[in-house]
Amino acid sequence: MFLSTLYSDPFAFILMVIAILVALTVHEFSHALAATLLGDQTAKRMGRLTLNPFAHIDIFGFLALVFVGFGWGKPVPYNPYNLKNRRWGSIIVGIAGPISNFIFLALSALLLHLTAPIFGGKYLIVFLAYLFQFNVILMLFNLIPIPPLDGSKVVIALLDQPKYLSVRNQYETYGPWALMILILAEALLGLNIFGYILNTPYSWIIDLFRMN
C-alpha cells in the first residue's frame, strides 16, 4: 500500500508520512505529559515533553509503521517511584498514548464527516483519512499486552506485588523478543498475525465512527 502510493501519488505519500508523524508524536508526547503531571520529571528533563517529532521517532518503529502498517515511537522514560501513585500512575502513563490516539481519530472522523461533502476527494480529505487510520492502528497495536507496548504497562502494574517479581521480570525480559519475532514473521513470512488480533476491534471503530 505505502510503496504503491509513493509511485502512484507522491504527494499523497507525503501526507501519509505526515499523518504517521503526527500520530506517533502526539502518542509519545501524551506519555511524557501524563508522567510529568503525575510528578515525575524524567521525560521533561530528557526533552520528551515536546511536540517536536524528532524527539519521539524510533527509526525502526517508524519504518515498520510506514512499510508494514504498524509501529511505535521511542519509549518515553519515566520513574514510577516518582509518580504520585506508583501503581495507578504507571497505568495512567501507559494508556495516555492510546487515549490520545483515540481523541485524534475521533477528531479526524468528525472533520471528515464535516468536510467531505464540501471538498470531496481533495488532499485535505486524504490527509484526514490517513490521520484517522494511523491513529486507529497505533492505538490498537499499542494496546496489545506485550512489552514494551503500552498494554503491557497495565499487566506490569497488576504484577506489582513482590510474589509476582519473577513472573514480572520474565514478562519484561522476553516480551520484546516475542514482539520482535511476531513482527518479523508478519513482515517476512506474510503471516497475518496482527490482522487476526486487530481486525475485529478495527472494524468496531470503523462502524462506530461510520467510516466504511
N, C-alpha and C positions, 0 to 999 in steps of 0.2 A: 504493500500500500504506500509506504513512505517513499521508496525509490521510484515507483511508478509516478507518484505525484511530482517528484523532483523533475522527471523527464517531461511529463505532460504539461505541468503548470508550475514553473519555478517560483512564481510569486505566492501561489497557494502553499508551496512547501515552506517558504519563509514564514508565512502566517502560522503554519503548523508548528514550526520550531519555536516561534514566539509564544504560542499558546502553551507549549510544553514548559518553557522557561517561566512563564507566569504561574502555572500550576505548581511547579516544583518550588519556586521562590516563596510563594505565599504559604505553602505547606511547611517548609522548614522555618520560615520566619515565625509562624504561629507556635511551633515548638519552643523557640527561643523566647517569644513574648510570654508564653504561659509559665515557663521556668522563672523568668525574671519577676513576673507579678507574684509568683508564689515564694519569692525570697532568695532565689539562687542567682548570682550574678555571673556565673561561669560563661554562659553563652554571650552575654553582653561584653565581658572582658575580651573574649576571643573574636569579637567583631561579627557575631552572628545575629545580633538584633538589628538587622538591616534588610531592606528590600532590594539590595544590590544582588542580582542573580549570581554573580561570580563568587560571592561569599558562600553560596549554598550548593553549587553544582558539583556533583561527583561524576567524573568523566565516564566511568563505566556505566553507572546508573543512568546517566543522560543518554549515552549511545544506545543502551538497551531499550530505553523508552522510545527513542527516535526510530530505531530499526526493528525492534521486536514488538513494541506496543505496550510494554510496562517497564517501570524502572523506579528509581529512587534518587533522592538528593543526598548530600553529605550529612551524615548524622549530626544532630545538634548535641554538643556536650553539656551535661548538667550534673550537679552533685545532689543526689537525692537526700543526703543528710542535711542540706541547707534549706530544703523545702519546708514550708510551714507544717504540712502534714506529709511525712515521708511516703506513706503507703498510697493514700489517695492522691497526693500531689504527683507522684510518678504516673499514675493512671491519667490524670488530667493533662500532664505534659505529653504523654503518649498519644492521646486521642485528639489533641489540639490540632494536629496536622490534618487528619481525616475530616474533622469538623470544618476546618477552613475550606477544604475541597468541596464539602457538601454545600457550604454557603455560596461558593463561587459557581458551582454547577447550577444551583437554583437561580442565581442572578443571571447566569448565561441563558438559561432556559426562558426566564421571564423576558429578557431583552430580545431573544429570538422571536418569541411569540408577538412582541410588540412591533418589531422592525421588519420581520419577514414580509408582511403584506405590503410594506412601503418600498423596501429595497430589493425584494425578490432574490435573485441569485448573485447579488453583488458581493464583493470581498468581505464586507462587514459581516454578512451572514455566514460566510465561510469561516471567518475567524471565530465568531461566537459558537458555531457548531464544533469547531476543534476545541475551543476552551471548555465547552460542556463535556465533550467526550473524554478529554485527558484528565479533567478533574474527577470524573467518574472512575476512570481506570486507576488513577493514582490513589484515590480514596479506598477503593475495594482491594487493590493489591496490598496496600499497607495495613489493612485490617487483618490480613492473614496472620495467624498467631505463630509465626516462625521468626526467631531472632535473625537479623536486627530490626525486623519490620515492627510497625507501631502496635499491631495486635499483640505482639509478644510482651509488651510492657504491662498489659493487664495481667497476663499469666504470671509474669515475674513478681508483680506486686502481690498476687494471691499466694505465691510461694515464699512470702517474706519471712515466715517463721523459721527458727533455727532447725527444726526437724526436717525441713524441706531443703536444706542447704545443698546437699549432694545432688538432688534432683535438679535444683535450680542451676547449679554450676554446669552440669552436663547439658542441660537445655540451652544455656547461653553459649557453651563451647561448641556444641555440634550443630546447633541451629543454623548458623551462617553457612556451614558446609553443605547441609541438606538443601538450603535455599539455592546455593550456587549450582548444585547438581541438578535440581529441578529446572533452573533457568537454562543451563547448558542442554539438558535433554529436550527442552521446549524449542530452543533455537537451532540446535544441530541435528536433532533426530526428527523434528517435525511433530513431536508429541503434543497434543493439545491439553496438557495437564492443567494449566491455569484457566483454559477455556472451560473445562468441566467445573472448576471451582467457582469461577466468576460469572459465567453466563447467566445463571438464574438471577442473582441479585442485580446484575446489569440490566436484564430485561425488566425487572421490577421497577428500577429507576426510570428507564425509558418510558414505561407505561405511566408511572406516577406523574411525570412531567409532560406527558403527551408529546414525546419526541420521535414517534415512529416514522 
